[in-house]
Protein backbone atom coordinates (compact mmCIF):
# COMPACT_ATOMS: atom_id res chain seq x y z
CA UNK A 1 0.00 0.00 0.00
CA UNK A 2 1.34 3.40 -0.95
CA UNK A 3 1.71 6.00 1.76
CA UNK A 4 -0.05 9.36 1.63
CA UNK A 5 3.22 11.09 0.76
CA UNK A 6 3.83 8.74 -2.16
CA UNK A 7 0.29 9.24 -3.47
CA UNK A 8 0.71 13.02 -3.30
CA UNK A 9 4.01 12.72 -5.17
CA UNK A 10 2.35 10.65 -7.91
CA UNK A 11 -0.45 13.20 -8.29
CA UNK A 12 2.01 16.11 -8.37
CA UNK A 13 4.41 14.44 -10.81
CA UNK A 14 1.62 13.57 -13.26
CA UNK A 15 0.75 17.29 -13.41
CA UNK A 16 4.27 18.72 -13.80
CA UNK A 17 6.08 15.86 -15.51
CA UNK A 18 5.87 17.16 -19.08
CA UNK A 19 6.51 20.77 -18.16
CA UNK A 20 9.64 19.91 -16.17
CA UNK A 21 11.02 17.72 -18.96
CA UNK A 22 11.53 20.66 -21.35
CA UNK A 23 15.00 22.10 -21.91
CA UNK A 24 14.13 25.72 -21.13
CA UNK A 25 12.22 24.73 -18.01
CA UNK A 26 15.23 22.81 -16.69
CA UNK A 27 17.53 25.68 -17.55
CA UNK A 28 15.41 28.39 -15.92
CA UNK A 29 14.58 26.41 -12.78
CA UNK A 30 18.25 25.52 -12.23
CA UNK A 31 19.61 29.00 -12.88
CA UNK A 32 19.35 30.38 -9.31
CA UNK A 33 21.47 27.58 -7.84
CA UNK A 34 23.96 27.78 -10.69
CA UNK A 35 24.30 31.53 -10.13
CA UNK A 36 25.31 30.84 -6.54
CA UNK A 37 28.41 29.13 -7.92
CA UNK A 38 29.17 31.47 -10.80
CA UNK A 39 28.57 34.91 -9.33
CA UNK A 40 31.33 34.67 -6.65
CA UNK A 41 33.89 34.15 -9.42
CA UNK A 42 32.70 37.26 -11.22
CA UNK A 43 32.58 39.23 -7.96
CA UNK A 44 36.14 38.22 -7.09
CA UNK A 45 37.36 39.42 -10.50
CA UNK A 46 35.53 42.72 -10.04
CA UNK A 47 36.95 43.14 -6.52
CA UNK A 48 40.50 42.58 -7.76
CA UNK A 49 39.91 45.10 -10.55
CA UNK A 50 38.59 47.80 -8.21
CA UNK A 51 40.53 47.13 -4.99
CA UNK A 52 43.94 46.38 -6.47
CA UNK A 53 44.21 48.20 -9.79
CA UNK A 54 48.05 48.09 -9.88
CA UNK A 55 48.08 44.30 -9.71
CA UNK A 56 45.26 44.03 -12.23
CA UNK A 57 47.02 46.28 -14.76
CA UNK A 58 50.22 44.21 -14.48
CA UNK A 59 48.27 41.04 -15.16
CA UNK A 60 46.01 42.54 -17.81
CA UNK A 61 48.97 43.81 -19.86
CA UNK A 62 50.24 40.28 -20.28
CA UNK A 63 46.86 38.84 -21.26
CA UNK A 64 44.31 41.41 -22.34
CA UNK A 65 41.65 38.99 -23.57
CA UNK A 66 41.70 36.75 -20.51
CA UNK A 67 38.88 38.61 -18.77
CA UNK A 68 36.53 38.09 -21.72
CA UNK A 69 37.49 34.41 -21.83
CA UNK A 70 36.83 34.07 -18.12
CA UNK A 71 33.41 35.71 -18.48
CA UNK A 72 32.49 33.36 -21.32
CA UNK A 73 33.76 30.33 -19.40
CA UNK A 74 31.80 31.28 -16.28
CA UNK A 75 28.64 31.87 -18.33
CA UNK A 76 28.98 28.47 -20.02
CA UNK A 77 29.63 26.83 -16.64
CA UNK A 78 26.53 28.45 -15.15
CA UNK A 79 24.36 27.29 -18.04
CA UNK A 80 25.76 23.76 -17.96
CA UNK A 81 25.42 23.39 -14.20
CA UNK A 82 21.89 24.78 -14.32
CA UNK A 83 20.74 22.29 -16.94
CA UNK A 84 22.66 19.29 -15.59
CA UNK A 85 21.41 19.76 -12.03
CA UNK A 86 17.75 20.00 -13.02
CA UNK A 87 18.03 17.16 -15.53
CA UNK A 88 19.48 14.94 -12.79
CA UNK A 89 16.68 15.97 -10.44
CA UNK A 90 14.08 15.26 -13.15
CA UNK A 91 15.60 11.81 -13.78
CA UNK A 92 15.48 10.98 -10.06
CA UNK A 93 11.83 12.03 -9.82
CA UNK A 94 10.98 10.10 -12.98
CA UNK A 95 12.63 6.97 -11.61
CA UNK A 96 10.71 7.28 -8.35
CA UNK A 97 7.49 7.80 -10.32
CA UNK A 98 8.12 4.67 -12.38
CA UNK A 99 8.88 2.61 -9.27
CA UNK A 100 5.76 3.82 -7.44
CA UNK A 101 3.45 3.25 -10.41
CA UNK A 102 4.87 -0.25 -10.87
CA UNK A 103 4.37 -1.02 -7.20
CA UNK A 104 0.84 0.39 -7.29
CA UNK A 105 -0.04 -1.71 -10.35
CA UNK A 106 1.27 -4.88 -8.66
CA UNK A 107 -0.74 -4.12 -5.52
CA UNK A 108 -3.87 -3.43 -7.57
CA UNK A 109 -3.43 -6.68 -9.51
CA UNK A 110 -2.92 -8.66 -6.30
CA UNK A 111 -6.00 -7.06 -4.72
CA UNK A 112 -8.07 -7.75 -7.83
CA UNK A 113 -6.92 -11.39 -7.87
CA UNK A 114 -7.72 -11.75 -4.18
CA UNK A 115 -11.22 -10.35 -4.70
CA UNK A 116 -11.86 -12.69 -7.65
CA UNK A 117 -10.76 -15.79 -5.70
CA UNK A 118 -13.17 -15.11 -2.83
N, C-alpha and C positions, 0 to 999 in steps of 0.2 A: 504494500500500500504506500502510495506516495504521500509525503508529508505536505502540510499546508504551504510551506516555503517552496517546495519543489513545484507544486501546482501553480503557485503565483508566478514562479520563474517561467514555466511553460507558457502561461497565458501572456506574459510580458514579451517573451522572445518571439512568439508567433506574430505579435503586432509590429515589433521593431526589426525583425530579422532581415527583411529585404532592404529597408532603409539603411541599416548599419553595414550592409555588405557592399555598398557603393564606394568607389574610390574617393570621391570628394568628401563624403561623409566621414570616412576614416581619417582623412587628412585634416579636416577641420576640427573633429572632436579630439584628435591627438595633439593639435598644435599648442594648447596651453602648457602641457607637460613638457613638450619638446623645447618650448621657449625658456623654460626654467633651466635647461642645460645650455642653450645657445647664447642667451642674453648676457650671462656673466663673462663670457669670452669677449663679447663686443664691448661691454662696460670696462673690462680691464684694459683693452686697447685704447679706449677713449681716455681713461684715467692716466695712462702712461703718456698719451699725447698732450694732455692738458697740465698734468702735475710735474712732468719731467721733460720739458721741451728740448733741452740740450741733448739728452740721451736719445730721444726720438729722432732728432735731426741727424745725429751721427748714424743711426741705424737706417733711417730712410734714405740717406744719400747712397748707401751701398745697394739697397734694393727698393727702388721707388714703387714698383708694382706689387710688392708683397701685401700691402694693406688691402688692395682690391681682391687679390687672390684669397686672402684670409676671409674677407667678407663673403665671397662666393662659396668658399668651402664651408663656412659656418651655416650659410643659408641652405646649402644642399644637405648638410648634416641634420639641420632642424627638420627639413621636409622628410628626409628618410626616417628619422627616429619617430616622427609623428605618425607616418603611415605604418611603419613596422610594428609599433607598439599597439595601435588599434587593430591591426590585422591579427596580431597574436591574440589579443583579447577577444576578437570576434570568433576566431577559431576555437578558443577554449569554451566560449559560450555555446557555440554550435555543437561541439563534441558533447557537452553536458546535455544539451537539448536532445541529441540523438540517443544518448544513453537512457535518459528519462522516458522518452517516447517508446523506446524498445521495451523497457521494464514495464511501462504501463500497458503496452499491448500484450505482453506475456501474462500479466496479472489479470487482464480482462479476459483473455482466452481461457485461463485456468478457472476463473470464476464462472464463465459461460459453460465450460465443460462440467463443472461441479453441479451447476443448476440443471443441466440436461440429464445427468446421471441419477439425480434424485427425483 
